[in-house]
Amino acid sequence: MTNFFTQITNFFNHPFFIIIGGLTVTLTIIGLVYSIISWFFGITPIVFRLGIALWKREVAIFGSVENFDSLKACLVESNIFKEKNIVHIRLDNIDKSKDKTIFLVDWETFGNEIEQVFSARQNHQTAVVIYAKPASIPQDKMGDIANRANTVVVNFRGRLLNDILTSLITTSYDRN
């Protein structure tokens, strides 16, 4: 029995197997290092962008006082957004939103002024999330909204948070 194991050991001690084993281990280590570096450079920019987005960027909520309070409570209670980063924009002060980086529009209040809201954006990097009840936006307006960059229509509160977070990640933060 000892002779059998000795023969197997001698067989795998052949230079061919030593070279193949060394190459396999080297390629495995290189692949592992490459995977770690790829993961790091793939995830880090997203995490960094989201961190800055949540820390610095302001959400402008366009709506009546009642709707603002409700939407603000939804954002603040999620423990994702700071209360100081949420600003109320009323019908008479749309120009106050010019420096904000994400707009949350209550369709019920601002549906007729949606063009003013879109024109208040400094550039197309400002995301616009429109909160509307199902089927409350006419088809012609929906088609116009669909053709605008960084614009989302949402009708569920749970989905609202997700769409705002996605908008924060996908639009860049420019430190003016």
Sequence and secondary structure as in RCSB ss.txt:
>XXXX:A:sequence
MTNFFTQITNFFNHPFFIIIGGLTVTLTIIGLVYSIISWFFGITPIVFRLGIALWKREVAIFGSVENFDSLKACL
VESNIFKEKNIVHIRLDNIDKSKDKTIFLVDWETFGNEIEQVFSARQNHQTAVVIYAKPASIPQDKMGDIANRAN
TVVVNFRGRLLNDILTSLITTSYDRN
>XXXX:A:secstr
 HHHHHHHHHHHTSHHHHHHHHHHHHHHHHHHHHHHHHHHHHHHHHHHHHHHHHHH  EEEES HHHHHHHHHHH
HHTTSS GGGEEEE GGGGGGGTT SEEEEEHHHHGGGHHHHHHH SSTTSEEEEE  TT S HHHHHHHHTSTT
EEEE  HHHHHHHHHHHHHHS     
